[in-house]
Amino acid sequence: MKKGPKFQRKPETTRRWLELNKLKKIPEGYELDHKIPLSQGGTDTLRNLHLIKTKRHKIKTAKEARKRNKK
């Protein structure tokens, strides 16, 4: 799948999420993830973001990619 503006988090959304959660940066070993992927109709909003461990994020992303490729 091509990455484009439609499927990328806006830097402003990340900044606002960090501010809301009183963080200066994403903790080491974690990534900020869309609960519902943008490619599956999720929104780039604070309510659709959460911290997820890097290892778990890789597994989740691979699963989502397999799901996309089946369509």
PDB file of N, CA, C and O in Angstrom:
ATOM      1  N   MET A   1       0.837  -1.180   0.000  1.00  0.00           N
ATOM      2  CA  MET A   1       0.000   0.000   0.000  1.00  0.00           C
ATOM      3  C   MET A   1       0.880   1.239   0.000  1.00  0.00           C
ATOM      4  O   MET A   1       1.871   1.316   0.725  1.00  0.00           O
ATOM      5  N   LYS A   2       0.513   2.177  -0.799  1.00  0.00           N
ATOM      6  CA  LYS A   2       1.248   3.430  -0.847  1.00  0.00           C
ATOM      7  C   LYS A   2       0.898   4.271   0.366  1.00  0.00           C
ATOM      8  O   LYS A   2      -0.242   4.291   0.830  1.00  0.00           O
ATOM      9  N   LYS A   3       1.902   4.961   0.861  1.00  0.00           N
ATOM     10  CA  LYS A   3       1.632   5.915   1.931  1.00  0.00           C
ATOM     11  C   LYS A   3       1.402   7.261   1.280  1.00  0.00           C
ATOM     12  O   LYS A   3       2.125   7.660   0.367  1.00  0.00           O
ATOM     13  N   GLY A   4       0.426   7.927   1.742  1.00  0.00           N
ATOM     14  CA  GLY A   4       0.133   9.257   1.232  1.00  0.00           C
ATOM     15  C   GLY A   4      -0.455  10.081   2.353  1.00  0.00           C
ATOM     16  O   GLY A   4      -0.632   9.585   3.465  1.00  0.00           O
ATOM     17  N   PRO A   5      -0.759  11.328   2.074  1.00  0.00           N
ATOM     18  CA  PRO A   5      -1.302  12.204   3.105  1.00  0.00           C
ATOM     19  C   PRO A   5      -2.551  11.642   3.768  1.00  0.00           C
ATOM     20  O   PRO A   5      -2.794  11.904   4.946  1.00  0.00           O
ATOM     21  N   LYS A   6      -3.350  10.871   3.028  1.00  0.00           N
ATOM     22  CA  LYS A   6      -4.584  10.320   3.570  1.00  0.00           C
ATOM     23  C   LYS A   6      -4.301   9.315   4.694  1.00  0.00           C
ATOM     24  O   LYS A   6      -5.119   9.154   5.599  1.00  0.00           O
ATOM     25  N   PHE A   7      -3.154   8.643   4.641  1.00  0.00           N
ATOM     26  CA  PHE A   7      -2.857   7.580   5.588  1.00  0.00           C
ATOM     27  C   PHE A   7      -1.714   7.915   6.530  1.00  0.00           C
ATOM     28  O   PHE A   7      -1.057   7.010   7.044  1.00  0.00           O
ATOM     29  N   GLN A   8      -1.469   9.169   6.763  1.00  0.00           N
ATOM     30  CA  GLN A   8      -0.407   9.561   7.683  1.00  0.00           C
ATOM     31  C   GLN A   8      -0.976  10.441   8.787  1.00  0.00           C
ATOM     32  O   GLN A   8      -1.869  11.260   8.567  1.00  0.00           O
ATOM     33  N   ARG A   9      -0.429  10.246   9.976  1.00  0.00           N
ATOM     34  CA  ARG A   9      -0.832  11.073  11.105  1.00  0.00           C
ATOM     35  C   ARG A   9      -0.243  12.471  10.913  1.00  0.00           C
ATOM     36  O   ARG A   9       0.900  12.622  10.482  1.00  0.00           O
ATOM     37  N   LYS A  10      -1.019  13.463  11.230  1.00  0.00           N
ATOM     38  CA  LYS A  10      -0.536  14.841  11.149  1.00  0.00           C
ATOM     39  C   LYS A  10       0.343  15.133  12.361  1.00  0.00           C
ATOM     40  O   LYS A  10      -0.003  14.745  13.477  1.00  0.00           O
ATOM     41  N   PRO A  11       1.469  15.808  12.164  1.00  0.00           N
ATOM     42  CA  PRO A  11       2.338  16.143  13.300  1.00  0.00           C
ATOM     43  C   PRO A  11       1.594  16.902  14.404  1.00  0.00           C
ATOM     44  O   PRO A  11       1.896  16.736  15.586  1.00  0.00           O
ATOM     45  N   GLU A  12       0.646  17.713  14.025  1.00  0.00           N
ATOM     46  CA  GLU A  12      -0.125  18.480  15.006  1.00  0.00           C
ATOM     47  C   GLU A  12      -0.932  17.544  15.914  1.00  0.00           C
ATOM     48  O   GLU A  12      -1.087  17.822  17.103  1.00  0.00           O
ATOM     49  N   THR A  13      -1.442  16.444  15.366  1.00  0.00           N
ATOM     50  CA  THR A  13      -2.201  15.484  16.167  1.00  0.00           C
ATOM     51  C   THR A  13      -1.292  14.832  17.209  1.00  0.00           C
ATOM     52  O   THR A  13      -1.683  14.670  18.365  1.00  0.00           O
ATOM     53  N   THR A  14      -0.091  14.461  16.801  1.00  0.00           N
ATOM     54  CA  THR A  14       0.874  13.865  17.730  1.00  0.00           C
ATOM     55  C   THR A  14       1.213  14.858  18.838  1.00  0.00           C
ATOM     56  O   THR A  14       1.230  14.499  20.015  1.00  0.00           O
ATOM     57  N   ARG A  15       1.479  16.096  18.462  1.00  0.00           N
ATOM     58  CA  ARG A  15       1.827  17.121  19.445  1.00  0.00           C
ATOM     59  C   ARG A  15       0.705  17.310  20.456  1.00  0.00           C
ATOM     60  O   ARG A  15       0.955  17.394  21.658  1.00  0.00           O
ATOM     61  N   ARG A  16      -0.515  17.376  19.976  1.00  0.00           N
ATOM     62  CA  ARG A  16      -1.661  17.559  20.867  1.00  0.00           C
ATOM     63  C   ARG A  16      -1.864  16.347  21.778  1.00  0.00           C
ATOM     64  O   ARG A  16      -2.205  16.507  22.950  1.00  0.00           O
ATOM     65  N   TRP A  17      -1.656  15.137  21.252  1.00  0.00           N
ATOM     66  CA  TRP A  17      -1.797  13.927  22.067  1.00  0.00           C
ATOM     67  C   TRP A  17      -0.761  13.912  23.186  1.00  0.00           C
ATOM     68  O   TRP A  17      -1.088  13.610  24.334  1.00  0.00           O
ATOM     69  N   LEU A  18       0.487  14.238  22.853  1.00  0.00           N
ATOM     70  CA  LEU A  18       1.539  14.285  23.867  1.00  0.00           C
ATOM     71  C   LEU A  18       1.204  15.320  24.941  1.00  0.00           C
ATOM     72  O   LEU A  18       1.350  15.050  26.133  1.00  0.00           O
ATOM     73  N   GLU A  19       0.765  16.481  24.527  1.00  0.00           N
ATOM     74  CA  GLU A  19       0.407  17.548  25.457  1.00  0.00           C
ATOM     75  C   GLU A  19      -0.734  17.110  26.382  1.00  0.00           C
ATOM     76  O   GLU A  19      -0.669  17.320  27.593  1.00  0.00           O
ATOM     77  N   LEU A  20      -1.758  16.512  25.819  1.00  0.00           N
ATOM     78  CA  LEU A  20      -2.904  16.048  26.591  1.00  0.00           C
ATOM     79  C   LEU A  20      -2.483  15.012  27.639  1.00  0.00           C
ATOM     80  O   LEU A  20      -3.027  14.979  28.743  1.00  0.00           O
ATOM     81  N   ASN A  21      -1.523  14.180  27.286  1.00  0.00           N
ATOM     82  CA  ASN A  21      -1.063  13.115  28.184  1.00  0.00           C
ATOM     83  C   ASN A  21       0.170  13.522  28.999  1.00  0.00           C
ATOM     84  O   ASN A  21       0.820  12.687  29.628  1.00  0.00           O
ATOM     85  N   LYS A  22       0.471  14.809  28.971  1.00  0.00           N
ATOM     86  CA  LYS A  22       1.564  15.380  29.758  1.00  0.00           C
ATOM     87  C   LYS A  22       2.904  14.677  29.516  1.00  0.00           C
ATOM     88  O   LYS A  22       3.647  14.365  30.447  1.00  0.00           O
ATOM     89  N   LEU A  23       3.178  14.442  28.241  1.00  0.00           N
ATOM     90  CA  LEU A  23       4.439  13.830  27.831  1.00  0.00           C
ATOM     91  C   LEU A  23       5.193  14.785  26.921  1.00  0.00           C
ATOM     92  O   LEU A  23       4.583  15.544  26.168  1.00  0.00           O
ATOM     93  N   LYS A  24       6.518  14.749  26.990  1.00  0.00           N
ATOM     94  CA  LYS A  24       7.335  15.565  26.093  1.00  0.00           C
ATOM     95  C   LYS A  24       7.652  14.812  24.817  1.00  0.00           C
ATOM     96  O   LYS A  24       7.841  15.410  23.758  1.00  0.00           O
ATOM     97  N   LYS A  25       7.710  13.472  24.929  1.00  0.00           N
ATOM     98  CA  LYS A  25       7.970  12.636  23.765  1.00  0.00           C
ATOM     99  C   LYS A  25       7.378  11.260  24.024  1.00  0.00           C
ATOM    100  O   LYS A  25       6.988  10.937  25.146  1.00  0.00           O
ATOM    101  N   ILE A  26       7.317  10.471  22.990  1.00  0.00           N
ATOM    102  CA  ILE A  26       6.813   9.110  23.118  1.00  0.00           C
ATOM    103  C   ILE A  26       7.866   8.291  23.863  1.00  0.00           C
ATOM    104  O   ILE A  26       9.035   8.306  23.479  1.00  0.00           O
ATOM    105  N   PRO A  27       7.475   7.579  24.915  1.00  0.00           N
ATOM    106  CA  PRO A  27       8.445   6.812  25.700  1.00  0.00           C
ATOM    107  C   PRO A  27       9.183   5.771  24.854  1.00  0.00           C
ATOM    108  O   PRO A  27       8.628   5.219  23.904  1.00  0.00           O
ATOM    109  N   GLU A  28      10.421   5.518  25.211  1.00  0.00           N
ATOM    110  CA  GLU A  28      11.230   4.534  24.509  1.00  0.00           C
ATOM    111  C   GLU A  28      10.551   3.166  24.602  1.00  0.00           C
ATOM    112  O   GLU A  28      10.056   2.774  25.658  1.00  0.00           O
ATOM    113  N   GLY A  29      10.539   2.456  23.484  1.00  0.00           N
ATOM    114  CA  GLY A  29       9.929   1.136  23.441  1.00  0.00           C
ATOM    115  C   GLY A  29       8.448   1.156  23.114  1.00  0.00           C
ATOM    116  O   GLY A  29       7.796   0.113  23.085  1.00  0.00           O
ATOM    117  N   TYR A  30       7.916   2.350  22.866  1.00  0.00           N
ATOM    118  CA  TYR A  30       6.503   2.505  22.535  1.00  0.00           C
ATOM    119  C   TYR A  30       6.348   3.298  21.244  1.00  0.00           C
ATOM    120  O   TYR A  30       7.257   4.012  20.822  1.00  0.00           O
ATOM    121  N   GLU A  31       5.186   3.159  20.631  1.00  0.00           N
ATOM    122  CA  GLU A  31       4.837   3.943  19.450  1.00  0.00           C
ATOM    123  C   GLU A  31       3.403   4.426  19.607  1.00  0.00           C
ATOM    124  O   GLU A  31       2.595   3.808  20.299  1.00  0.00           O
ATOM    125  N   LEU A  32       3.108   5.523  18.963  1.00  0.00           N
ATOM    126  CA  LEU A  32       1.756   6.056  18.956  1.00  0.00           C
ATOM    127  C   LEU A  32       1.022   5.410  17.781  1.00  0.00           C
ATOM    128  O   LEU A  32       1.490   5.466  16.644  1.00  0.00           O
ATOM    129  N   ASP A  33      -0.109   4.807  18.057  1.00  0.00           N
ATOM    130  CA  ASP A  33      -0.808   3.993  17.065  1.00  0.00           C
ATOM    131  C   ASP A  33      -2.259   4.424  16.945  1.00  0.00           C
ATOM    132  O   ASP A  33      -2.879   4.855  17.918  1.00  0.00           O
ATOM    133  N   HIS A  34      -2.790   4.301  15.734  1.00  0.00           N
ATOM    134  CA  HIS A  34      -4.221   4.504  15.524  1.00  0.00           C
ATOM    135  C   HIS A  34      -4.929   3.218  15.932  1.00  0.00           C
ATOM    136  O   HIS A  34      -4.608   2.144  15.422  1.00  0.00           O
ATOM    137  N   LYS A  35      -5.875   3.317  16.832  1.00  0.00           N
ATOM    138  CA  LYS A  35      -6.654   2.147  17.261  1.00  0.00           C
ATOM    139  C   LYS A  35      -7.345   1.521  16.053  1.00  0.00           C
ATOM    140  O   LYS A  35      -7.253   0.315  15.824  1.00  0.00           O
ATOM    141  N   ILE A  36      -8.029   2.352  15.295  1.00  0.00           N
ATOM    142  CA  ILE A  36      -8.617   1.932  14.015  1.00  0.00           C
ATOM    143  C   ILE A  36      -7.753   2.577  12.940  1.00  0.00           C
ATOM    144  O   ILE A  36      -7.706   3.803  12.845  1.00  0.00           O
ATOM    145  N   PRO A  37      -7.069   1.778  12.131  1.00  0.00           N
ATOM    146  CA  PRO A  37      -6.156   2.330  11.134  1.00  0.00           C
ATOM    147  C   PRO A  37      -6.845   3.313  10.181  1.00  0.00           C
ATOM    148  O   PRO A  37      -8.022   3.166   9.852  1.00  0.00           O
ATOM    149  N   LEU A  38      -6.091   4.301   9.757  1.00  0.00           N
ATOM    150  CA  LEU A  38      -6.622   5.279   8.803  1.00  0.00           C
ATOM    151  C   LEU A  38      -7.064   4.581   7.525  1.00  0.00           C
ATOM    152  O   LEU A  38      -8.058   4.968   6.909  1.00  0.00           O
ATOM    153  N   SER A  39      -6.321   3.550   7.129  1.00  0.00           N
ATOM    154  CA  SER A  39      -6.646   2.818   5.901  1.00  0.00           C
ATOM    155  C   SER A  39      -7.948   2.036   6.019  1.00  0.00           C
ATOM    156  O   SER A  39      -8.503   1.591   5.014  1.00  0.00           O
ATOM    157  N   GLN A  40      -8.432   1.872   7.241  1.00  0.00           N
ATOM    158  CA  GLN A  40      -9.686   1.148   7.458  1.00  0.00           C
ATOM    159  C   GLN A  40     -10.794   2.088   7.928  1.00  0.00           C
ATOM    160  O   GLN A  40     -11.788   1.650   8.508  1.00  0.00           O
ATOM    161  N   GLY A  41     -10.615   3.356   7.677  1.00  0.00           N
ATOM    162  CA  GLY A  41     -11.656   4.325   8.001  1.00  0.00           C
ATOM    163  C   GLY A  41     -11.507   5.017   9.341  1.00  0.00           C
ATOM    164  O   GLY A  41     -12.363   5.815   9.723  1.00  0.00           O
ATOM    165  N   GLY A  42     -10.417   4.720  10.073  1.00  0.00           N
ATOM    166  CA  GLY A  42     -10.166   5.397  11.330  1.00  0.00           C
ATOM    167  C   GLY A  42      -9.856   6.871  11.091  1.00  0.00           C
ATOM    168  O   GLY A  42      -9.507   7.280   9.984  1.00  0.00           O
ATOM    169  N   THR A  43      -9.989   7.642  12.136  1.00  0.00           N
ATOM    170  CA  THR A  43      -9.746   9.076  12.017  1.00  0.00           C
ATOM    171  C   THR A  43      -8.430   9.461  12.693  1.00  0.00           C
ATOM    172  O   THR A  43      -7.954   8.767  13.591  1.00  0.00           O
ATOM    173  N   ASP A  44      -7.870  10.541  12.262  1.00  0.00           N
ATOM    174  CA  ASP A  44      -6.632  11.060  12.847  1.00  0.00           C
ATOM    175  C   ASP A  44      -7.002  12.023  13.973  1.00  0.00           C
ATOM    176  O   ASP A  44      -6.732  13.222  13.912  1.00  0.00           O
ATOM    177  N   THR A  45      -7.631  11.454  15.001  1.00  0.00           N
ATOM    178  CA  THR A  45      -8.077  12.245  16.139  1.00  0.00           C
ATOM    179  C   THR A  45      -7.465  11.693  17.418  1.00  0.00           C
ATOM    180  O   THR A  45      -6.968  10.567  17.445  1.00  0.00           O
ATOM    181  N   LEU A  46      -7.507  12.486  18.462  1.00  0.00           N
ATOM    182  CA  LEU A  46      -6.926  12.083  19.743  1.00  0.00           C
ATOM    183  C   LEU A  46      -7.607  10.832  20.296  1.00  0.00           C
ATOM    184  O   LEU A  46      -6.954  10.001  20.927  1.00  0.00           O
ATOM    185  N   ARG A  47      -8.885  10.694  20.071  1.00  0.00           N
ATOM    186  CA  ARG A  47      -9.631   9.534  20.587  1.00  0.00           C
ATOM    187  C   ARG A  47      -9.240   8.234  19.900  1.00  0.00           C
ATOM    188  O   ARG A  47      -9.485   7.152  20.435  1.00  0.00           O
ATOM    189  N   ASN A  48      -8.636   8.328  18.723  1.00  0.00           N
ATOM    190  CA  ASN A  48      -8.262   7.128  17.968  1.00  0.00           C
ATOM    191  C   ASN A  48      -6.779   6.786  18.139  1.00  0.00           C
ATOM    192  O   ASN A  48      -6.259   5.936  17.416  1.00  0.00           O
ATOM    193  N   LEU A  49      -6.105   7.424  19.066  1.00  0.00           N
ATOM    194  CA  LEU A  49      -4.682   7.168  19.277  1.00  0.00           C
ATOM    195  C   LEU A  49      -4.440   6.546  20.641  1.00  0.00           C
ATOM    196  O   LEU A  49      -5.153   6.818  21.607  1.00  0.00           O
ATOM    197  N   HIS A  50      -3.412   5.700  20.697  1.00  0.00           N
ATOM    198  CA  HIS A  50      -2.980   5.121  21.961  1.00  0.00           C
ATOM    199  C   HIS A  50      -1.523   4.705  21.850  1.00  0.00           C
ATOM    200  O   HIS A  50      -0.998   4.499  20.757  1.00  0.00           O
ATOM    201  N   LEU A  51      -0.881   4.584  23.013  1.00  0.00           N
ATOM    202  CA  LEU A  51       0.489   4.083  23.042  1.00  0.00           C
ATOM    203  C   LEU A  51       0.442   2.568  22.971  1.00  0.00           C
ATOM    204  O   LEU A  51      -0.415   1.930  23.582  1.00  0.00           O
ATOM    205  N   ILE A  52       1.360   2.008  22.227  1.00  0.00           N
ATOM    206  CA  ILE A  52       1.439   0.561  22.088  1.00  0.00           C
ATOM    207  C   ILE A  52       2.919   0.194  22.051  1.00  0.00           C
ATOM    208  O   ILE A  52       3.722   0.911  21.454  1.00  0.00           O
ATOM    209  N   LYS A  53       3.278  -0.903  22.677  1.00  0.00           N
ATOM    210  CA  LYS A  53       4.682  -1.325  22.664  1.00  0.00           C
ATOM    211  C   LYS A  53       5.114  -1.577  21.230  1.00  0.00           C
ATOM    212  O   LYS A  53       4.334  -2.065  20.411  1.00  0.00           O
ATOM    213  N   THR A  54       6.364  -1.241  20.932  1.00  0.00           N
ATOM    214  CA  THR A  54       6.892  -1.348  19.574  1.00  0.00           C
ATOM    215  C   THR A  54       6.709  -2.748  19.003  1.00  0.00           C
ATOM    216  O   THR A  54       6.291  -2.896  17.855  1.00  0.00           O
ATOM    217  N   LYS A  55       7.016  -3.774  19.786  1.00  0.00           N
ATOM    218  CA  LYS A  55       6.886  -5.152  19.301  1.00  0.00           C
ATOM    219  C   LYS A  55       5.428  -5.465  18.954  1.00  0.00           C
ATOM    220  O   LYS A  55       5.148  -6.064  17.916  1.00  0.00           O
ATOM    221  N   ARG A  56       4.509  -5.060  19.820  1.00  0.00           N
ATOM    222  CA  ARG A  56       3.080  -5.295  19.580  1.00  0.00           C
ATOM    223  C   ARG A  56       2.600  -4.516  18.360  1.00  0.00           C
ATOM    224  O   ARG A  56       1.753  -4.993  17.604  1.00  0.00           O
ATOM    225  N   HIS A  57       3.140  -3.325  18.174  1.00  0.00           N
ATOM    226  CA  HIS A  57       2.756  -2.495  17.028  1.00  0.00           C
ATOM    227  C   HIS A  57       3.141  -3.170  15.716  1.00  0.00           C
ATOM    228  O   HIS A  57       2.374  -3.143  14.753  1.00  0.00           O
ATOM    229  N   LYS A  58       4.324  -3.775  15.677  1.00  0.00           N
ATOM    230  CA  LYS A  58       4.764  -4.475  14.460  1.00  0.00           C
ATOM    231  C   LYS A  58       3.826  -5.629  14.137  1.00  0.00           C
ATOM    232  O   LYS A  58       3.478  -5.844  12.976  1.00  0.00           O
ATOM    233  N   ILE A  59       3.414  -6.374  15.162  1.00  0.00           N
ATOM    234  CA  ILE A  59       2.494  -7.490  14.966  1.00  0.00           C
ATOM    235  C   ILE A  59       1.139  -6.984  14.468  1.00  0.00           C
ATOM    236  O   ILE A  59       0.560  -7.545  13.538  1.00  0.00           O
ATOM    237  N   LYS A  60       0.646  -5.927  15.094  1.00  0.00           N
ATOM    238  CA  LYS A  60      -0.656  -5.348  14.722  1.00  0.00           C
ATOM    239  C   LYS A  60      -0.620  -4.832  13.285  1.00  0.00           C
ATOM    240  O   LYS A  60      -1.558  -5.051  12.519  1.00  0.00           O
ATOM    241  N   THR A  61       0.458  -4.152  12.926  1.00  0.00           N
ATOM    242  CA  THR A  61       0.592  -3.603  11.576  1.00  0.00           C
ATOM    243  C   THR A  61       0.635  -4.712  10.533  1.00  0.00           C
ATOM    244  O   THR A  61       0.005  -4.598   9.482  1.00  0.00           O
ATOM    245  N   ALA A  62       1.369  -5.780  10.811  1.00  0.00           N
ATOM    246  CA  ALA A  62       1.451  -6.906   9.878  1.00  0.00           C
ATOM    247  C   ALA A  62       0.077  -7.550   9.691  1.00  0.00           C
ATOM    248  O   ALA A  62      -0.304  -7.895   8.573  1.00  0.00           O
ATOM    249  N   LYS A  63      -0.661  -7.710  10.785  1.00  0.00           N
ATOM    250  CA  LYS A  63      -2.002  -8.284  10.721  1.00  0.00           C
ATOM    251  C   LYS A  63      -2.923  -7.406   9.879  1.00  0.00           C
ATOM    252  O   LYS A  63      -3.699  -7.913   9.068  1.00  0.00           O
ATOM    253  N   GLU A  64      -2.837  -6.106  10.068  1.00  0.00           N
ATOM    254  CA  GLU A  64      -3.665  -5.167   9.296  1.00  0.00           C
ATOM    255  C   GLU A  64      -3.296  -5.214   7.814  1.00  0.00           C
ATOM    256  O   GLU A  64      -4.173  -5.119   6.956  1.00  0.00           O
ATOM    257  N   ALA A  65      -2.011  -5.359   7.511  1.00  0.00           N
ATOM    258  CA  ALA A  65      -1.559  -5.434   6.118  1.00  0.00           C
ATOM    259  C   ALA A  65      -2.100  -6.700   5.446  1.00  0.00           C
ATOM    260  O   ALA A  65      -2.545  -6.664   4.299  1.00  0.00           O
ATOM    261  N   ARG A  66      -2.054  -7.817   6.177  1.00  0.00           N
ATOM    262  CA  ARG A  66      -2.597  -9.063   5.615  1.00  0.00           C
ATOM    263  C   ARG A  66      -4.088  -8.909   5.329  1.00  0.00           C
ATOM    264  O   ARG A  66      -4.583  -9.370   4.300  1.00  0.00           O
ATOM    265  N   LYS A  67      -4.786  -8.267   6.232  1.00  0.00           N
ATOM    266  CA  LYS A  67      -6.218  -8.042   6.070  1.00  0.00           C
ATOM    267  C   LYS A  67      -6.485  -7.176   4.828  1.00  0.00           C
ATOM    268  O   LYS A  67      -7.396  -7.459   4.049  1.00  0.00           O
ATOM    269  N   ARG A  68      -5.677  -6.117   4.654  1.00  0.00           N
ATOM    270  CA  ARG A  68      -5.833  -5.240   3.479  1.00  0.00           C
ATOM    271  C   ARG A  68      -5.567  -6.000   2.195  1.00  0.00           C
ATOM    272  O   ARG A  68      -6.275  -5.817   1.205  1.00  0.00           O
ATOM    273  N   ASN A  69      -4.540  -6.863   2.203  1.00  0.00           N
ATOM    274  CA  ASN A  69      -4.153  -7.574   0.990  1.00  0.00           C
ATOM    275  C   ASN A  69      -5.169  -8.639   0.561  1.00  0.00           C
ATOM    276  O   ASN A  69      -5.202  -9.033  -0.605  1.00  0.00           O
ATOM    277  N   LYS A  70      -5.985  -9.096   1.492  1.00  0.00           N
ATOM    278  CA  LYS A  70      -7.018 -10.084   1.177  1.00  0.00           C
ATOM    279  C   LYS A  70      -8.169  -9.444   0.405  1.00  0.00           C
ATOM    280  O   LYS A  70      -8.897 -10.127  -0.315  1.00  0.00           O
ATOM    281  N   LYS A  71      -8.327  -8.148   0.558  1.00  0.00           N
ATOM    282  CA  LYS A  71      -9.455  -7.458  -0.105  1.00  0.00           C
ATOM    283  C   LYS A  71      -9.210  -7.306  -1.585  1.00  0.00           C
ATOM    284  O   LYS A  71     -10.048  -6.753  -2.296  1.00  0.00           O
TER     285      LYS A  71
END
